[in-house]
Amino acid sequence: MRQRARRATRQSMARPLTLYGATLLLAASPDSAQAQASPQPPAASPRSEPTVVIRDLGPGSAGRVLRAVLAAPHATLTPRERGARVSLRRDTTYGTPVVVIGGDASVASTVHGDIVVVGGDLFLHPGATIEGRAVAIGGGVYNSTLATVRGARLSFRDETFVVVPAVREAAGAAAGAPAPADTVTLAYRSLGSGPPSAIAFPAYGLRLPAYDRVNGATVPFGPTVSLDSGRIEIDPTVTYRSHLGTLDPAVRAQVGIGRREAIAIFVGRGTRTNDDWNRSDFLNGISALFGGIDVRNYYRADLAEARLSRRWETAALELTPYVGALTERAWSVGPDSAAVGAPYRFFLRRDRRRGMLRPNPLVSVGRISSVLVGAQGTWAPSGLLTSASARVEIPFDAVAERRFVQTTIDGTVGFPTYGGQRLDVFAHLVATAGDSAPPQRYAYLGGEDGTIVTLDLLSMGGDQLIYAQGLYSVPFERVRIRFLGSPVIAIRYAVGGAGIGRLPSLAQNIGLRLTVSFVRLQYMIDPATRDSRTSIALSLFR
């Protein structure tokens, strides 16, 4: 349904864009952008650059990113005919940022600044060099291993901007008179907008499944109910967990209060973990199913949670603080030390130290009711990509009358350095003040490919945890392996520790990582103990 809406939106954009064809086609040639950036005047009189006006920025940061690019000198390109693609050819240099309106774009040239595609996809070809950000609004950014992007790659797939008839706003103009022919007016449109169905079954009601050593296959099923033109969305599900043989009911609800404020509610039963900060559900499921290794600990709980949030946006910053409350009743789940059966895996890892039979730590049976305060946001100026989240839990009713305050922080910073090289830093922090937290609030690290690989899997844990990782990557762009692309060599440093009540001495790892396509070979060593480990993994893991 969303794809049909996106195609319809692009077609609706293409028709009004032809009205401006005579004006916008002036910028469709790379040579015109070079002439604009050249300090010498061109031999022929240049045609005037069209004025692009955003009438409605819409919610989120997409409109603010576009506005910031349009406010500076830039080149505006548009397809010469409906359904065509704008091509920025090889061996061509654009001296300013480039904005493509109304279609897809393929880039093999050098752009000194951002490139923004509105209403289409952005395809990066081998040899492309983007000194700023690569942005697609109403589409996706599709990378090439031989393309270089100094800034962030941003894809806003669910929103776009369409050309609308402009109205003259200059003083003294007759009311309703059309704007000059060299003015293009854009307005925000959500690609999921339009009158939604009251009840919809996405993918026939099936949701994205997961796999782990406790649940086996996790298969959610349920409809989506939209009310008040989509302002209220109710998402009831029933989740089947094959290894537990149980059905877990849950309901999520989202209520929009204006464009920036929202109330989110969740009520349901499920299998929970505090160790999902290092791998997504999908990647952990692949590791468990094919490698017999699950890098999480689990417990079961009934949970009710509500949050009130508000979003602030600028061209480079999006920040969403929230306040809320939760109540959770928890209990332990297997496997325990006596377990003999585990979910299916292709490689039979049955050991109790790293495999599917590794026992889950016991939790304290009982209820925790808390006040929540937190925020999440991204900051993506040209050349830098930063994201962070913080969550503070303040219980007013806890197991064994414990009084504690727990803060959890995640942060990522990435930026290019020299050439195609870049530095990425990730950090995860859990800090608990007051009494020690119950075990269902513990976090763990250690083992396998993700954190401190020379330690046993999840051998360090508690209510105090710190972990940081730095990765300096050097791509060999002149070396290209057929079907696999160019290899990337990285220096990786990781440091961390976890304990109950206080942090122990921190463990360190340093080593090299070789990545070719989706395969990664890594060698890490602990400089204090001289323990080392060599591993092969999917490059989708951190």
Residue pairs with C-beta under 8 A, 6 or more apart in sequence:
1 200
2 158
2 191
2 192
5 191
5 192
5 193
5 194
6 138
6 139
6 157
6 160
6 191
9 119
9 138
9 160
9 162
9 189
9 191
10 102
10 103
10 119
10 120
10 138
10 160
11 82
12 162
13 101
13 102
13 119
13 160
13 162
13 163
14 79
14 82
14 83
14 102
14 103
15 82
16 162
16 163
16 164
16 165
17 24
17 78
17 79
17 101
17 102
17 163
18 82
20 50
20 78
20 163
20 181
20 184
21 78
21 80
22 181
23 50
23 181
23 182
23 184
24 50
24 76
24 77
24 78
24 101
24 184
25 78
25 80
26 32
26 47
26 48
26 49
26 50
27 33
27 49
27 50
27 75
27 76
27 77
27 78
28 77
28 78
28 79
28 80
28 86
30 88
30 89
30 92
30 94
30 109
31 92
32 46
32 47
32 75
33 75
33 94
33 95
33 96
33 98
34 92
34 93
34 94
34 95
35 42
35 46
36 46
36 49
36 73
36 75
36 95
36 96
37 94
37 95
37 96
37 112
38 95
48 182
49 75
49 76
50 76
50 182
50 183
50 184
51 180
51 182
51 183
51 184
52 70
52 76
52 99
52 101
52 183
52 184
52 185
52 186
53 166
53 183
53 184
53 185
53 186
54 63
54 66
54 67
54 70
54 161
54 185
54 186
54 187
55 164
55 166
55 185
55 186
55 187
56 63
56 187
56 188
57 63
57 64
57 67
57 188
58 159
58 161
58 188
58 189
58 190
58 259
59 188
59 259
59 260
59 311
59 313
60 156
60 159
60 311
60 313
60 318
61 313
61 314
61 315
61 316
61 317
61 318
61 378
62 137
62 156
62 159
63 161
63 188
64 313
64 314
64 315
64 316
65 116
65 133
65 135
65 137
65 154
65 315
65 316
66 99
66 116
66 118
66 135
66 137
66 161
66 186
67 315
68 315
68 316
69 97
69 99
69 113
69 114
69 116
70 99
72 96
72 97
72 113
73 96
73 97
74 96
74 97
74 98
74 99
74 113
75 94
75 96
75 97
75 98
75 99
76 99
76 101
77 86
77 88
77 98
77 99
77 100
77 101
77 105
78 86
78 100
78 101
78 102
78 103
79 85
79 86
79 102
79 103
83 103
84 103
85 103
85 104
85 105
85 106
85 120
86 100
86 103
86 104
86 105
86 106
87 105
87 106
87 108
88 94
88 98
88 105
88 106
88 107
88 108
88 109
88 111
88 115
88 128
89 108
89 109
90 108
90 109
90 125
90 127
91 109
92 109
92 110
93 109
93 110
93 111
93 112
94 109
94 110
94 111
94 112
94 113
95 112
96 112
96 113
97 111
97 112
97 113
97 114
97 115
97 116
97 132
98 111
98 113
98 114
98 115
98 116
99 115
99 116
99 118
100 115
100 116
100 117
100 118
100 120
100 122
101 118
101 119
101 163
101 184
101 186
102 118
102 119
102 120
102 163
103 119
103 120
104 117
104 120
104 121
104 122
104 123
104 139
105 115
105 117
105 120
105 121
105 122
105 123
106 123
106 125
107 115
107 122
107 123
107 124
107 125
107 128
107 130
107 134
107 147
108 125
108 126
108 127
108 128
109 128
109 129
110 128
110 129
110 131
111 128
111 129
111 130
111 131
111 132
112 131
112 132
113 131
113 132
113 382
114 130
114 132
114 133
114 134
114 135
114 151
114 382
115 122
115 130
115 132
115 133
115 134
115 135
116 133
116 135
116 136
116 137
117 135
117 136
117 137
117 138
117 139
118 137
118 138
118 160
118 161
118 186
119 137
119 138
119 139
119 160
119 161
119 162
120 136
120 138
120 139
121 136
121 139
121 140
121 141
121 142
122 134
122 135
122 136
122 139
122 140
122 141
122 142
123 142
124 130
124 134
124 141
124 142
124 143
124 144
124 147
124 149
125 144
125 147
126 144
126 145
126 146
126 147
127 146
127 147
128 144
128 147
128 148
128 149
129 147
129 148
130 147
130 148
130 149
130 150
130 151
131 150
131 151
132 150
132 151
132 382
132 383
133 149
133 151
133 152
133 153
133 154
133 380
133 382
133 383
134 141
134 149
134 151
134 152
134 153
134 154
135 141
135 153
135 154
135 155
135 156
136 154
136 155
136 156
136 157
137 156
137 159
137 160
137 161
138 156
138 157
138 159
138 160
138 161
138 191
139 155
139 157
139 160
140 155
140 157
141 153
141 154
141 155
143 149
143 153
145 475
145 480
145 485
145 486
145 517
146 477
146 480
146 485
146 486
148 419
148 420
148 477
150 382
150 383
150 416
151 380
151 381
151 382
151 383
151 384
151 385
151 416
152 380
152 384
152 385
154 380
157 191
158 190
158 191
158 192
159 188
159 189
159 190
159 191
160 188
160 189
160 191
161 186
161 187
161 188
161 189
162 186
162 187
162 189
163 184
163 185
163 186
164 185
164 186
164 187
165 178
165 185
166 178
166 179
166 183
166 184
166 185
167 176
167 177
167 178
167 179
168 174
168 177
168 178
168 179
168 180
169 179
179 185
192 230
193 230
195 229
196 226
196 229
196 230
197 226
198 225
198 226
198 227
199 223
199 224
199 225
199 226
200 223
200 224
200 225
200 226
201 223
201 224
202 224
205 221
205 222
205 223
206 219
206 220
206 221
207 219
207 220
207 221
207 222
207 237
208 220
208 281
208 282
209 217
209 218
209 219
209 220
209 285
210 217
210 218
210 281
210 282
210 284
210 285
211 217
211 218
211 285
211 286
211 288
211 289
211 343
212 218
212 271
212 284
212 285
212 288
212 294
212 296
212 298
212 343
213 288
213 294
213 335
213 342
213 343
213 356
213 357
213 358
214 243
214 244
214 271
214 294
214 298
214 333
214 334
214 335
214 360
215 241
215 242
215 243
215 244
215 271
215 343
216 241
216 242
216 243
216 244
216 343
216 344
217 240
217 241
217 242
217 243
217 343
218 239
218 240
218 241
218 242
218 271
219 239
219 240
219 242
220 237
220 238
220 239
220 240
221 237
221 238
221 239
221 240
222 235
222 236
222 237
222 238
223 236
224 233
224 234
224 235
225 233
225 234
225 235
225 236
226 232
226 233
226 234
227 233
227 234
231 255
231 256
232 253
232 254
232 255
232 256
233 253
233 254
234 251
234 252
234 253
235 251
235 252
235 253
235 254
236 249
236 250
236 251
236 252
237 249
237 250
237 251
237 252
237 268
238 247
238 248
238 249
238 250
239 247
239 248
239 249
239 250
239 270
240 246
240 247
241 247
241 248
241 271
242 343
243 342
243 343
244 271
244 333
248 268
248 269
248 270
248 271
249 268
249 269
250 266
250 267
250 268
250 269
250 270
251 265
251 266
251 267
251 268
252 264
252 265
252 266
252 268
253 263
253 264
253 265
253 266
254 262
254 263
254 264
254 265
255 262
255 263
255 264
255 265
256 262
257 263
260 310
260 311
260 312
260 313
261 308
261 309
261 310
261 311
262 308
262 309
263 306
263 307
263 308
263 309
264 306
264 307
264 309
265 305
265 306
265 307
266 303
266 304
266 305
266 306
267 303
267 304
267 305
268 302
268 303
269 300
269 301
269 302
269 303
270 300
270 301
270 303
271 298
271 299
271 300
271 333
272 298
272 299
272 300
272 301
272 303
272 330
272 440
273 296
273 297
273 298
273 299
274 297
274 440
274 441
274 442
274 443
274 444
275 295
275 296
275 297
275 443
275 444
275 458
276 284
276 296
277 410
277 428
277 443
278 295
278 428
278 445
278 450
278 451
278 542
279 287
279 295
279 296
279 450
279 541
279 542
283 538
283 540
283 541
284 294
284 295
284 296
286 538
287 293
287 294
287 295
287 448
287 541
288 294
288 343
288 345
288 356
289 344
289 345
289 346
290 345
290 346
290 347
291 345
291 346
291 347
291 349
292 345
292 346
292 347
292 348
292 349
292 350
292 355
292 356
293 349
293 354
293 355
293 356
293 448
293 457
294 356
294 358
295 447
295 448
295 450
295 457
295 458
296 458
297 360
297 361
297 442
297 444
297 458
297 461
298 333
298 360
299 330
299 331
299 332
299 333
299 360
299 363
299 440
300 330
300 331
300 332
300 333
301 328
301 329
301 330
301 331
301 440
302 328
302 329
303 326
303 327
303 328
304 326
304 327
304 328
305 324
305 325
305 326
305 327
305 372
306 324
306 325
306 326
307 322
307 323
307 324
307 372
308 322
308 323
308 324
309 320
309 321
309 322
310 320
310 321
310 322
311 318
311 319
311 320
312 318
312 319
312 320
313 319
316 379
316 380
316 381
317 377
317 378
317 379
318 377
318 378
319 375
319 376
319 377
320 375
320 376
320 377
321 374
321 375
322 372
322 373
322 374
322 375
323 371
323 372
323 373
324 371
324 372
325 369
325 370
325 371
325 372
326 368
326 369
326 370
326 372
326 393
327 367
327 368
327 369
327 370
327 397
328 367
328 368
328 369
328 440
329 366
329 367
330 363
330 364
330 365
330 366
330 367
330 368
330 438
330 440
331 363
331 365
332 360
332 362
332 363
332 365
333 360
334 359
334 360
335 342
335 356
335 357
335 358
335 359
335 360
336 359
336 360
337 352
337 359
339 357
339 359
340 357
342 350
342 355
342 356
342 357
343 356
345 356
349 355
349 356
350 356
350 357
351 357
351 358
352 358
352 359
353 456
353 457
354 447
354 448
354 456
354 457
358 457
358 458
361 439
361 442
361 461
362 439
363 438
363 439
363 440
364 399
364 400
364 438
364 439
364 440
365 399
366 398
366 399
366 400
366 438
367 397
367 398
367 399
368 395
368 397
368 398
368 399
368 438
368 440
368 441
369 395
369 396
369 397
369 398
370 393
370 394
370 395
370 396
370 398
371 393
371 394
371 396
372 391
372 392
372 393
372 394
373 391
373 392
373 394
374 389
374 390
374 391
374 392
375 389
375 390
376 387
376 388
376 389
376 390
377 387
377 388
377 389
378 385
378 386
378 387
378 388
379 386
379 387
380 386
383 415
383 416
384 413
384 414
384 415
385 412
385 413
385 414
385 415
386 411
386 412
386 413
386 414
387 411
387 412
388 409
388 410
388 411
388 412
389 409
389 410
389 411
390 407
390 408
390 409
390 410
391 407
391 408
391 409
392 405
392 406
392 407
393 405
393 406
393 407
393 408
393 441
394 405
395 402
395 403
395 404
395 405
398 404
398 438
399 438
400 438
402 434
402 435
402 436
402 437
402 438
403 434
403 435
404 432
404 433
404 434
404 435
404 436
404 437
404 441
404 463
405 432
405 433
405 434
406 430
406 431
406 432
406 433
406 437
406 441
406 463
407 429
407 430
407 431
407 432
407 433
408 429
408 430
408 443
409 427
409 428
409 429
410 426
410 427
410 428
410 429
411 426
411 427
412 424
412 425
412 426
412 427
413 424
413 425
414 422
414 423
414 424
414 425
415 422
415 423
416 422
417 423
417 472
420 474
420 475
420 477
421 472
421 473
421 474
421 475
422 472
422 473
423 470
423 471
423 472
423 473
424 470
424 471
424 473
425 468
425 469
425 470
425 471
426 468
426 469
426 471
426 542
427 466
427 467
427 468
427 469
428 443
428 465
428 466
428 467
428 468
429 465
429 466
429 467
430 443
430 463
430 464
430 465
430 466
430 498
431 464
432 441
432 463
432 464
436 463
436 500
436 501
437 463
441 463
442 461
442 462
442 463
442 500
443 461
443 462
443 463
443 465
443 498
444 458
444 459
444 460
444 461
444 465
444 498
445 451
445 452
445 455
445 458
445 460
445 461
445 465
445 467
445 496
445 497
445 498
446 452
446 455
446 456
446 457
446 458
446 459
446 460
446 507
447 453
447 455
447 456
447 457
447 458
447 459
448 457
448 535
449 520
449 522
449 535
449 537
449 541
450 541
450 542
451 467
451 469
451 494
451 496
452 460
452 467
452 494
452 495
452 496
452 507
452 508
452 509
452 526
453 494
453 509
453 522
453 524
453 533
453 535
454 507
454 509
454 524
454 525
454 526
454 529
454 531
454 532
454 533
455 507
460 496
460 497
460 498
460 499
460 504
460 507
461 498
462 498
462 499
462 500
462 501
463 500
463 501
464 498
464 499
464 500
464 501
464 502
464 503
465 496
465 497
465 498
465 503
466 496
466 497
466 498
466 503
466 506
467 494
467 495
467 496
468 494
468 495
468 496
469 492
469 493
469 494
469 495
469 542
470 492
470 493
470 494
471 490
471 491
471 492
471 513
472 490
472 491
473 488
473 489
473 490
474 488
474 489
474 490
475 486
475 487
475 488
476 486
476 487
476 488
476 489
477 486
478 486
479 486
479 487
480 486
481 487
481 516
481 517
483 517
484 516
484 517
485 516
485 517
487 514
487 515
487 516
488 514
488 515
488 516
489 512
489 513
489 514
489 515
490 512
490 513
490 514
490 515
491 510
491 511
491 512
491 513
492 509
492 510
492 511
492 512
492 513
492 522
492 524
493 508
493 509
493 510
494 508
494 509
494 510
494 524
495 506
495 507
495 508
495 509
496 506
496 507
497 503
497 504
497 505
497 506
497 507
498 504
507 526
507 528
508 526
508 527
508 528
509 524
509 525
509 526
510 524
510 525
510 527
511 522
511 523
511 524
511 525
511 532
512 522
512 523
513 520
513 521
513 522
513 523
514 520
514 521
514 522
515 521
515 539
517 539
518 538
518 539
518 540
519 536
519 538
519 539
520 536
520 537
520 538
520 539
520 541
521 534
521 535
521 536
522 534
522 535
522 536
522 537
523 532
523 533
523 534
524 532
524 533
524 535
525 531
525 532
526 532
